Amino acid sequence: MDNTNPAAVVPAAPETVSWIREPEDLDRWIAEGKGEPLALDTEFERVNTFYPIPGLVQLGLGDRFCLVDPEVAEASAGFRRILTDPNVPKLLYAMSEDLELFRHWLQLEPEGLVDLQIGAALAGAGFSVGYARLVETLFGETLDKSATRSDWVSRPLTEAQERYALDDIRFLALMYQWVMERLRERGLEQALAEESTRFSKELAAQDDPENHYLKLRGGWTLRRQQQGVLRDLVRWREQESRRRDRPRGRVVADALLIAIAQKLPGSARELSSVQGVPPAVVRRYGDTIIDMIADAVSADNSAIETIAPPLSREQQMFYKQLKRLMVQAAEARDIPVELLAPRRRLEAVVQQRDLSAGLFDEGWRQETLAPVREQIEELLTT
């Protein structure tokens, strides 16, 4: 990693913290940015709820930074508009939780996203490097993280919280410049936008109640018809968790849904006999669960996508051979193999004997794998 230290141009921490208190003022503040990249972060709470509770929005345009209460950001037409403008880069770091917040809180799908944690990996900084560590490496500043787990919903915020919140956006624009300079040198300038967009779409797909059962990897041992039952149970649990705004495990835990789908109870008594099912679940949801099972058992599940099983011993050997070639290609471009070839994508290739199953036949991944492509194809056809 090139540790060229651009600390001399790091904007100093503001002497006073700027708050924007009215939606109209936020609209004007954003309009003054004239399309320059928007540094963006959020703070939220989520302990006993399904949905994150917004606590604070932090924004930066050039050398201007501000803090915004959620109700002000929510009422700002300019804020909503810039979030969905694909032509204005939104600079975030490790953006998955921020995206979830925007989708549920503002009911919108942001565009023009740039995840600088992904960018740092593509630029040679390493895989999944923390924000504070990268700031210290690039800019020589050590961030105070003591407010990380503090209460972001209650007001007023402490001075330490305000400073922490500003630090989370103060370095993003310079980090973006550093990343893009190195990506241009590496011929990977388009890779960051491509990977950020793909990552955002994958998160949205995982949030779909229809597909969530596929994340319950322990359900792979179930027969196809039982997986159809599991799919319906998980979809119902997703809807109930959202309706009650309770964590999934507080409604019915994953392991219990798998056990119920395996046993296929036909009555409340049989449901009670499934190991681990609490009496409260039987009382509250018993009739609903039994009715769902009866419908799902008789449904045609011949076309259902089944949960991927673990790799067999033979497949594991093939996986290791494939992984070695991926490592070779990743090291040649100084890209973490974890970013180039995530485990689940590699497993999909192994199971289907097809590079397209892991999205390795398009974009920057296709280009990166070009030197070892012939060897990979030979593996796939043996």
Secondary structure, DSSP 8 states (H G I E B T S, - for coil): ------GGGS----SS--EE-SHHHHHHHHHTTTT--EEEEEEEE-SS-SS-EEEEEEEEETTEEEEE-HHHHHT-HHHHHHHT-TTS-EEESS-HHHHHHIIIII-----SEEEHHHHHHHTTS-TT--HHHHHHHHH------TTTTS-SSSSS--HHHHHHHHHHHHTHHHHHHHHHHHHHHHT-HHHHHHHHHHHHHHHHHHT-TTTGGGG-GGGGGS-HHHHHHHHHHHHHHHHHHHHHT--HHHH--HHHHHHHHHH---SHHHHHTSTT--HHHHHHHHHHHHHHHHHHHTS--TT---------HHHHHHHHHHHHHHHHHHHHTT--HHHHS-HHHHHHHHHHT-GGGGT-SSHHHHHHHGGGHHHHHHHHH-
